[in-house]
Amino acid sequence: MSATISGPDGRPRCRWCAAAPEFLPYHDTEWGVPVDDDHRLFEKLCLEGFQSGLSWRTILAKRENFRAAFLGFDFDRIAQFTEFDIVRLLKDDGIVRHRGKITAVVNNARRAQELVKQEGSLAAYVWRFEPKPTELATPQTASTSAASIAMSKDLKKRGWSFVGPTTVYAFMQAMGLINDHAEGCTIRNEVECARAAFRRPNAIDVSEGRIAAGEDHTSPVYSPRAG
C-alpha cells in the first residue's frame, strides 16, 4: 500500500490525511513544522498526554476548547491553578474530563517553570533532543526512538507526568524535531526547507544571563546535561 494519497489539489499527501477532513489543513500547515515557542511546545506536550488512549481527531476537534480552558497553555498561569480549578475543568464538557490528565497539566506547568529557570526556555531544552539524521527510522514506521526515550526519561526524572516515549515521539513528529512526512508527500520538502532555515534555540546560562559558552548549539544532541 502506498504511503501517500492524492490530495484535493492532486498533489500527494501522507495517507493518514484521509482519516478525517480536518487532518488535511493540520498536515499541510502545522505537522512537522519546527516550533520554538514555549507555550506551543507546552500545549503540544499536554495535548499528546490527553490523547493517550484516544484518537488525535478527538483532541484536534477540541483543541480550541482546550486552549480556552488552559489559558492558551501559559504555564506560568496554569501553575497557579488550585483544586477549585481542577474541579471546574472536570465539569467542562468541551475538553477531555480526565482528572489524572488535567492534574498532570497543572503539575507539568509547575515543572515547566522550574525547567525554564534551569535551561532558559522550554524550547532550548526540547531542541537538545533533536535526533541526528542517521538515527531516524523510515518515515512513519516508528512510534518511539532513542531520542524520545531519552527525553521521556529525563522529563519523568524532573517530575513530569504523561510524557511516555510514545507521547514524546508524537510530540517530536508534530513540532518538527523530525520530518516524518512520508517519502513522496508534497509537504515533506516544505518541512525540510523550514527545518533547514530554522534557528535552533540556544541553551542559556541562567546564572550569567547569557548563552552558555563552550557548547556546540548547532549539532543535534539528545543527551541531556545533568540538571
N, C-alpha and C positions, 0 to 999 in steps of 0.2 A: 504494500500500500504506500502511495506517495505521501511524503511528509508535508506536502503543501496542497492547497486547493486554489481554485481561481476565484479572486475577489470580484466584487461588483464592477470594478473597472477593468477586469480581465487580467490583472496582474496577480501573480501567485502570493499567497499568504500561508502562514503556519496553519496546519489543519485544524487546530483547536479553535480557530476563529469561527468555525461553522457551528459550534455548540450553542451559541446564543447571539442574537443580533447586536447586543451591547458589547460583545467581545471585540468586534472589528475596530471601532474607534479607540478602544483601550489598547489593543495590539498595535495599531498604527501610530499612535501619538505618545504613548507612555511606556509600554512594556520594554524594558531593556535600555531605555534612555538614561544615561548616568545622572545621578542626583547628588547634590552636596548640601541641600537644605536640611537642617537638623529636624525641623518639625515634620517634613515629608518623610524623612527616614524613620522617625519615631512612629509616625502614623502607619507606615507600611509594616513595621515590625509588629505593631499592635493588631492590625487587621489580619495579618497572616496568623497570628495567635488565635483570633476569633474564628478564622476559617477552619481551624483544627476540627476534623470530624464533619465538616460541612463542605459545600462547594464554593468556589470563588464567585460564581454567579450570584449566590445568595448575598455574599458580602459586598460585591460591587453594586448590587441593587440598593443596598442600604448605606452606601458609603457617605452620602451627604448627610444622612441622619446621624451616622457615627461622628462626623466632623462637627455637627452642631452639638451633640451630646457631650463630646470631649473637647469642646472649646478650641477647635482647629488643631487638636493634638499639640497644644502648647504645654510641654511637660512641666514648665515652671508653675503653671496654673493648676494643672491636674494634680501635682504633688501636694496641693493644699486640700484636696478632696477629703472628706470625712465619711464616716459610716452613713451619715444622712444622705450624702451624695450617692453612695453605692445603692442605698435603698431606693432613692429616686430613680436611678438608672435602671434598676430591676423592674420598674414599672413602665419603662419607655419601650413601647412595642415597635418603635422604629429601628431598634438595634437588636442584637442577639442578647437576650436576657439570661446570661450565664454568670452566676456570682463569681466563680473562680476566674473567669476571663476578665470580668470587669475589675475585680480586685487586683488582678495581675497588671492591668494598665496603670492603676494608681501606684502600685509598688514599683513598676518599671519606670514611671515618671520620676520617682524619687531616686532610683538608681541612675537614671539618665543625668540628673543634676550632679550626682557625685562623679559620674564619668566625665562630664564636661569640665568640672573643676580639675580633674586629673589630666585630661587629654587636650583640653582647649575647645573641642567641639565633638559632637557625636559623629559628624562626617569624617573628621580626621581619624577617629578610632575605627569606624567601619571600613574605610578605604585601605587601612593597613592589611585587611584580609583579602584584598583582591588577588585572585589566583594568577599564576603565570600561565601564558598561553599553552605551554607544554603540559600543564596539569589538567586541561579541560577535556571533558568527555565529548563525544559526538553530540551535537545539539539535541536536546530533549530526550536523552537516553538515560539520564541520571536523576536521582532525587536527593542525593547528598553528595558531598565531596570532602576532600581533606580540609579545604578552607572552611566550609560550612560547619564541619565537625569542630574545628579549632575555635571558630568564633562562638559557636553554641556553648562549648565547654567553658570558654573564658567569661561569657555573659553570665552563665549559671554560677560560676565562681564569684562573680560580682553581685549575685543575689537576684538576677533577673528571672522571670517566670515565663512559661510558654514560649521558649526560644530553643526548641529542639533542632537538631541538624537539618531535618526536612523543612521545617519552618524557615530556618535561616537560608537554606538553599533557594527556596522560592523567593525570599526577600532579595537575595543576590541577583537572581534572574530578572526581577522586576526593576530593581534600582540601578541596573547597568554595570554591576561588578563583573558580570559575564555577559556575553552576547549569545543567548541561547535560541535565537531565531533559527529556524530550520534552514539548511543549505537550500538555496533556491528561492527563499522568501524574499520578496522585493524590499521589505523593511530591514533585512539583515544588513545590507550595505549602508543604509542610512544610519543605523545604530552604530555600525563600525566607524563611520565618519564622525559621529557625535562623540564616541569614546576616544577617538584619536585627538579631537580638539579639546576634550575635557581636561581641565586643570585639576589634578588630584589635590585634595586638601592636605595641607601640611600639619604635622603634629606641632603643637605649641608648647614651649617651655613655660608653663603657667607661672612658675615661681619668678621667672625673669620677664614674663610678658613678651616673649619673642620666639621666633622659630628656633626649635632645638637644633643645636649645632652638632656636626659630626655624624648625621644620619642621612641616608640616601632616601629622599622622599619621592623619587621618581620610579624606583624599582618596585614592582608589585611584591608584596610581602603578606604572609598570613600568619607569621609567628609573632604573637603579641608580646610586648615588653611586660615584665612583671609590674604590677601596679595595684 
